[in-house]
């Protein structure tokens, strides 16, 4: 496995630290492993009527997202921002042969990512870099593609993340951004209860309009926007139902406090999605 000894930034901020604690949680790992049975954490793309399992839908998202990249091939150097356990990096390395750097804050996820890369014979193509989205310990103009799936909503300073992304992309480099979003007209704090499930406590997360405005201000060219919010509602309805159905089994591997927060949290996610407050989709940018 390729890895780096780079540590976390000294001025690790509160939002980043909350995300690190959440994804280092053994309760969270046990929940994801039991319900999903895979290493993937992003939202899923469902067929109509929805018959895919959560894990199958998650994998479909990664495949579909990669298909949106222009000219993706083995010569690409890819940055996976908020890589989690590294499933997207392994898909890209295995399918396209490209080199991928996984930038991720969670020590537990990074360790599992490293082990999986080694087990699957992909450690020569994937490098794990512990670090903060807002201060990427990476050189200027070094990537052909930046990639992120449902990770940036954890940060409260999206302008810094996009500025760093612009910095590390080569001229002509692409940025594929999928994220959990709020509707542009969503009131401040309206998603607070839902977001507390994943230890997010800032007043607003990104929206389609907000991302486009930040990106344009930095000089990004917007190639495409794809709205996929109906899948978010299906995804979290499936999660809610899975926790309810398997509560007894989950109570043996997750703490009561965590499980109660999770069950309540998913119910709030579904309600907010039904009310049009949550959105989800892809934004595709290019650095000129």
Helices and strands as residue ranges (DSSP letters): E 2-3, H 14-24, H 26-35, H 54-67, E 77-81, H 87-96, E 99-104, H 107-119, E 126-130, E 143-149, G 152-154, H 158-168, E 169-182, H 192-195, G 196-198, H 208-218, E 220-227, H 229-245, H 247-250, H 256-274, E 278-287
